[in-house]
Amino acid sequence: MTVTTMPANAATTTLPREICKADVERFLYSKHITACPACGRFRSQCDLDVHAITCQKSVSSSSAPVDVLMVVCQNCGGIQFHDRTVIAKWLDCQARGIRR
């Protein structure tokens, strides 16, 4: 498994669309994920860390790597995983003016 910490202005480059921490925050807010599911603290730009992870499923018919973003609450350490391709598609739709 590969884990990469993303500073606020860093972007991942493994996908056709680059994703930075600000993009992740926009995605979370658009999906009404505005608080940590574990501790309930309201999220702001300083309340979460984003890590890019590439891993492989242990049992699957496909051996293709899975690209996810691990979002970690700085208050309690709670972790959420989000598929980077889903966020990239959402960002592309936003750029074209399509609401999802």
VOGU-3710 file (C-alpha; in Angstrom, 3 decimals, decimal comma):
1> mtvttmpana> 0,000/0,000/0,000  1,233/3,486/-0,823  0,233/6,401/1,414  0,893/10,031/0,527  0,022/13,046/2,687  -1,488/15,925/0,731  -0,690/19,491/1,812  -3,479/22,024/1,260  -2,206/23,016/-2,171  -0,851/19,651/-3,331
11> atttlpreic> -2,583/17,668/-6,044  -2,613/13,987/-6,910  -1,377/13,209/-10,389  -2,398/9,582/-10,898  -5,823/10,500/-12,248  -6,768/12,416/-15,380  -7,970/15,223/-13,114  -5,757/16,486/-10,307  -7,377/16,599/-6,875  -6,186/18,858/-4,063
21> kadverflys> -7,334/19,124/-0,441  -9,595/22,094/-1,301  -11,323/19,920/-3,953  -11,909/17,197/-1,371  -13,439/19,738/1,007  -15,738/21,073/-1,749  -16,839/17,507/-2,524  -17,534/16,722/1,141  -19,545/19,915/1,649  -21,532/19,315/-1,549
31> khitacpacg> -22,516/15,893/-0,213  -23,459/17,479/3,141  -20,595/15,740/4,937  -19,825/18,734/7,138  -18,945/17,029/10,406  -16,785/14,140/11,480  -18,978/11,008/11,715  -17,082/9,873/14,835  -16,854/13,005/17,027  -19,343/15,333/15,329
41> rfrsqcdldv> -16,966/18,294/15,193  -17,832/20,749/12,432  -15,262/20,618/9,651  -13,251/23,585/8,518  -10,125/23,735/6,392  -7,882/23,034/9,386  -9,901/20,128/10,778  -8,922/17,359/8,372  -5,936/15,771/6,724  -6,157/14,144/3,303
51> haitcqksvs> -3,930/11,242/2,264  -3,796/9,671/-1,196  -3,654/5,873/-1,039  -3,201/3,293/-3,763  -3,886/-0,290/-2,736  -5,097/-3,595/-4,147  -8,177/-5,536/-3,156  -7,248/-8,766/-1,421  -10,057/-10,845/-2,916  -11,261/-9,690/-6,291
61> sssapvdvlm> -11,493/-10,814/-9,884  -9,653/-7,609/-10,807  -6,080/-7,018/-9,756  -6,185/-3,330/-10,702  -5,093/-0,961/-7,935  -7,745/1,085/-6,141  -7,091/4,810/-5,706  -8,727/6,301/-2,625  -8,443/9,388/-0,493  -8,240/8,843/3,249
71> vvcqncggiq> -9,740/11,787/5,142  -8,610/11,956/8,781  -10,263/14,132/11,432  -7,579/16,091/13,293  -9,796/16,238/16,380  -10,406/12,531/17,037  -8,489/10,645/14,332  -11,677/9,308/12,714  -11,078/8,042/9,171  -13,239/8,104/6,038
81> fhdrtviakw> -12,297/6,670/2,657  -13,474/8,177/-0,645  -12,852/6,821/-4,140  -10,659/9,313/-6,013  -12,336/8,515/-9,330  -15,761/9,443/-7,899  -14,422/12,784/-6,668  -12,669/13,406/-10,005  -15,908/12,728/-11,916  -17,829/15,044/-9,591
91> ldcqargirr> -15,220/17,793/-10,097  -15,418/17,359/-13,876  -19,215/17,683/-13,745  -18,886/20,836/-11,618  -16,436/22,310/-14,113  -18,944/21,663/-16,934  -21,843/23,065/-14,901  -23,593/19,722/-14,344  -24,943/19,285/-10,810  -24,728/15,857/-9,170
//
